[in-house]
């Protein structure tokens, strides 16, 4: 009997100067971009707050957080609502600015390659990978959540 090869459904999300690879299960919804409510004295990567299903979600720019580009929302931008992994019942979701719709992909061990250059990874990046022909980064969602909690606590 042949060995079972694990298959994971993932999404490729385009942000300014990078493509993110995330498990599909982390995405709650994709929304059209609307300017967020500003958060006074917030770091530049925290773009503001958006309203979603009765929640006020922090909206962040991954590209700004990682120091890749000065990303702004605008025509064609989308917002991806992500399920927070930290288990805080007061903040079960946060939002990420994207450039267009996420693309559903199949991730298998054979299709995924970790790229050699892992030195000096930007903030919030766990690894650089290639999925078939697409280069992407795997974001450190835990680090993003911790930074969000810290930023929101300092401006509260």
C-alpha positions, 0 to 999 in steps of 0.5 A: 500500500502506498504511503499517504502524502499530506495535502493542505489547502492553502492560499497565496495572498499578494501584498506589496513586494511579496506573496504570502502563503497561508493555510486556507483554514486561517481565512475567515472572509475576504472584503473589499477595501474601505479606509479604516478608522485611524488609531492615534499614535499607532505604528505605521504598519497598523493602518487602523480599525475596520468593522466586521460582523460586530467586531472592530478589527485591527487592519495591518499592512504586512509589507510595512510590518516586514519593512518590504514596502510602504503599502497603502490601500486603494483601488483593487485592494482587498482585506483578508480577515484572519482567525487569530491563533492566540486564543484571546477571546477579546481579539479572535480576528485581525485583518490584513491588507492585500492586493487583490483576491487570495488564490487557493492552492494545493500544498504538498510536500513535493510541491513546496521547497524551502529556499536556501536564503533564510538569512536575515528574514524580515520581521514577521517572516518564518521562511521563504518558500517556492510552491511550484513556480510561485515564490512566497513567504510564510508569515509568522502569524504568532509574531504579528498577533503579539505585535498587534496586542502590544501596539493596541495596548500602548494606544489604549 
